[in-house]
């Protein structure tokens, strides 16, 4: 079937399997293209093309496939990658895992639309990290100091209070240079957390007056697993705008990366891919590198992105 991009396809679905939709081959559609999925009730969800062959197109739906039907659901191929609207006023806001506001406020007035998959920083343009970020945790500050533009992972174990540690860092992290304080910002991405944990993150940031300098992205444990693959990318896209367009020094906290990896394993299994060790896909480490390599400083840019990913072993 041929079509122009943005044309609706009616009754074109041939199957639903987990987070995947199967439809007949559409001319002009590319891999990783953004797809708008329109449910029978009129609700709209975000998806992307993950596989193509001569006869079929496979679409991965980030908000899950619950409530979709083969007869009444529709697809719109948008001819672009998945994008995020970024602009002034992102700090002090609470978003869900795909960047939609959860705090009852208005949508972000878009100054730019940026691809959520981003791009690794050119090594030639990287600036050496030097300046210190104080976290308020003495063992980190004294023995394993956090420096602007670097990545400093925290490895936790089952039952340990890494959520409290992440909250403490978000509340008390600061720059030592007084003149740079106004340019400091945080992006906090909670991946696959319980409702109680997410509410505690939000409440404690608000109680301590830290929410005004934070963009908070919350992906809950009952959200579809495919949404967890988008959450850290959305958060890092917001951080890139704040750092390289507004000139801020941004600290990005990602918790818990283990939930991201488990979602990657689940989605990979639904694709029918050959599993590697413990069922994880063989490309998991290169996929994680696409997140971690978005931290850094760029020569000629006033801002920086520093990452603190938290992993549960």
Buried (B, 14 or more C-beta within 10 A) or exposed (E): EEBEBEEEBEEBBEEBEBBBBBBEEBEEBEEEBBBBBBBEEEEEBBBBBBBBEEEBBBBBBBBBBEEBEBEEBBBBBBEEBBBBBBBEEBBBBBBBBBBEBBEEEEEBEEBEEBBBBBEEBEEEEBBEBEBBBBBEBEEBBEEEEBBBBBBBEBEBEEEEEBBEBBBBBBBEBBBEEEEBEEBBBBBBBBBBBEEEBBEBBBEBBBEEEBBEBBBBBBBBBEBBBBBBBBBBBBBBBBBBBBBBBBEBBBBBBBBBBBBBBBBBBBBBBBBEEEEBEEEBBEBBEEBBEBBBBBBBBBEEBBBBBBBBBBBBE
